[in-house]
C-alpha cells in the first residue's frame, strides 16, 4: 500500500516539472513586421511572416538576447528547419540556430 501511495504522489507531481512561466495559450503571441536576421548566410527579410509553430525557449545556452525577459518563445523559421526567431511577448529578441551548436538540440546566436 505504501508503494502505491508513493507512486500516486509521484505521478501527481510530475506535471509540475514541465510547467513554464506562462502557458503558451495565455502569452501574447502577436509579432511585429519588419524584423530581419541572417543565420549562416540565410537571410530572413521579414522574420514575422517567415515564422510559425512557437514553443517555450528556456535559453539554457545563455545566448545574449538584449532586453528579452522570460518567458521567451522560439518560432520556427519556415525556409530552414534549423533556424528560429525568438520573441518575448511581442518584442523581437533575435534569431538562433541549431547549426554550429556544441550540443545536440542546442542553439547558438545567428550572425
C-alpha positions as a Python dict, from the first residue, in 0.01 Angstrom:
ca = {
    (1, 'X'): (0, 0, 0),
    (2, 'X'): (283, 239, 83),
    (3, 'X'): (435, 186, -265),
    (4, 'X'): (105, 266, -437),
    (5, 'X'): (66, 589, -241),
    (6, 'X'): (422, 692, -329),
    (7, 'X'): (360, 617, -696),
    (8, 'X'): (42, 826, -698),
    (9, 'X'): (221, 1116, -526),
    (10, 'X'): (499, 1099, -786),
    (11, 'X'): (256, 1091, -1080),
    (12, 'X'): (72, 1393, -944),
    (13, 'X'): (398, 1588, -904),
    (14, 'X'): (547, 1507, -1248),
    (15, 'X'): (335, 1758, -1449),
    (16, 'X'): (465, 2038, -1224),
    (17, 'X'): (817, 1975, -1356),
    (18, 'X'): (711, 2077, -1706),
    (19, 'X'): (518, 2397, -1629),
    (20, 'X'): (676, 2707, -1785),
    (21, 'X'): (649, 3062, -1656),
    (22, 'X'): (329, 3115, -1854),
    (23, 'X'): (119, 2874, -2059),
    (24, 'X'): (163, 2931, -2431),
    (25, 'X'): (-208, 2993, -2486),
    (26, 'X'): (-202, 3277, -2230),
    (27, 'X'): (102, 3456, -2372),
    (28, 'X'): (66, 3749, -2610),
    (29, 'X'): (196, 3599, -2933),
    (30, 'X'): (143, 3897, -3159),
    (31, 'X'): (462, 3951, -3355),
    (32, 'X'): (573, 4266, -3532),
    (33, 'X'): (654, 4309, -3900),
    (34, 'X'): (986, 4441, -4021),
    (35, 'X'): (1241, 4247, -3816),
    (36, 'X'): (1520, 4072, -4005),
    (37, 'X'): (1816, 3847, -3935),
    (38, 'X'): (2075, 3627, -4106),
    (39, 'X'): (2162, 3272, -3999),
    (40, 'X'): (2473, 3126, -4163),
    (41, 'X'): (2409, 3309, -4489),
    (42, 'X'): (2031, 3256, -4488),
    (43, 'X'): (1869, 3600, -4472),
    (44, 'X'): (1516, 3645, -4336),
    (45, 'X'): (1397, 3987, -4452),
    (46, 'X'): (1069, 3961, -4261),
    (47, 'X'): (1101, 3729, -3962),
    (48, 'X'): (734, 3775, -3869),
    (49, 'X'): (597, 3631, -4191),
    (50, 'X'): (861, 3356, -4208),
    (51, 'X'): (798, 3213, -3860),
    (52, 'X'): (541, 2973, -3717),
    (53, 'X'): (488, 2699, -3458),
    (54, 'X'): (602, 2867, -3131),
    (55, 'X'): (743, 2686, -2829),
    (56, 'X'): (890, 2797, -2495),
    (57, 'X'): (1258, 2895, -2508),
    (58, 'X'): (1448, 2848, -2181),
    (59, 'X'): (1784, 2974, -2318),
    (60, 'X'): (1995, 2711, -2140),
    (61, 'X'): (2286, 2820, -2361),
    (62, 'X'): (2272, 3175, -2216),
    (63, 'X'): (2264, 3335, -2562),
    (64, 'X'): (2281, 3712, -2514),
    (65, 'X'): (1940, 3849, -2618),
    (66, 'X'): (1913, 4217, -2523),
    (67, 'X'): (1604, 4333, -2335),
    (68, 'X'): (1432, 3996, -2354),
    (69, 'X'): (1290, 3884, -2020),
    (70, 'X'): (1133, 3543, -1975),
    (71, 'X'): (909, 3396, -2087),
    (72, 'X'): (1064, 3382, -2430),
    (73, 'X'): (931, 3180, -2723),
    (74, 'X'): (1111, 3047, -3027),
    (75, 'X'): (937, 3038, -3362),
    (76, 'X'): (1047, 2804, -3642),
    (77, 'X'): (1168, 2999, -3945),
    (78, 'X'): (987, 2835, -4236),
    (79, 'X'): (1255, 2825, -4502),
    (80, 'X'): (1511, 2637, -4290),
    (81, 'X'): (1429, 2383, -4017),
    (82, 'X'): (1734, 2468, -3802),
    (83, 'X'): (1664, 2840, -3758),
    (84, 'X'): (1438, 3010, -3502),
    (85, 'X'): (1318, 3362, -3424),
    (86, 'X'): (1297, 3446, -3051),
    (87, 'X'): (1030, 3674, -2906),
    (88, 'X'): (949, 3794, -2556),
    (89, 'X'): (583, 3888, -2574),
    (90, 'X'): (564, 4085, -2897),
    (91, 'X'): (926, 4206, -2873),
    (92, 'X'): (1167, 4054, -3129),
    (93, 'X'): (1480, 3935, -2947),
    (94, 'X'): (1687, 3788, -3230),
    (95, 'X'): (1746, 3469, -3425),
    (96, 'X'): (1911, 3145, -3318),
    (97, 'X'): (2007, 2827, -3499),
    (98, 'X'): (2093, 2465, -3423),
    (99, 'X'): (2367, 2481, -3689),
    (100, 'X'): (2707, 2505, -3520),
    (101, 'X'): (2579, 2436, -3167),
    (102, 'X'): (2814, 2234, -2947),
    (103, 'X'): (2540, 2011, -2804),
    (104, 'X'): (2263, 1807, -2963),
    (105, 'X'): (1948, 2022, -2984),
    (106, 'X'): (2149, 2321, -2858),
    (107, 'X'): (2134, 2669, -3008),
    (108, 'X'): (2376, 2947, -3099),
    (109, 'X'): (2308, 3307, -3200),
    (110, 'X'): (2270, 3375, -3570),
    (111, 'X'): (2526, 3602, -3737),
}
